[in-house]
Amino acid sequence: MDDWIQITILGVMSVVLIASGILAYRNKYVAWLALKSFFPGWPGLAGLYLGIAFASLLVLSVLMDVATRGNPLLGLVVLVLFAVFVTSLLTGIVGMFWLPKFLLPKWIEEMADEIRRGDDPLSRDLRPGGKLHGRLGVPRAQQPPRSKEEHDERSE
């Protein structure tokens, strides 16, 4: 009975992580970006690799019983699947802290370039005339005057 519970939990976790990882790579699911304040890497993207690791572990556990019965070709499949498991697990764990540039999707590179140029929505709002321009993000019209001259300018 315990085996079915573990298999079900592992299966559900792998499906959820793979689906969210694919959506993160396609820029359809970006709520994971909130996790960047806890992890310096890319946890949403790393979820894809962790999901693949969990799924391969699930298949590996099923195949191990069959492979031990003496089928040499199945033993080779188990070996390849184990390599997939180790590679994806390491990539997923490291991805929580850092991912190499070739594993990042195009939209992240474009977003980083946009931020560097100052063309992102937040940068536009912080520019003079933007919604957030002024002291401490408060629009200039709502700020208390800094000096007597500024008070006189606003009252005119």
Secondary structure by P-SEA (a helix, b strand, c coil): caaaaaaaaaaaaaaaaaaaaaaaaacccccccccccccccccccaaaaaaaaaaaaaaaaaaaaaaacccaaaaaaaaaaaaaaaaaaaaaaaaacccccccccaaaaaaaaaaaacccaaaaaacccccccccccccccccccccaaaaaaaac
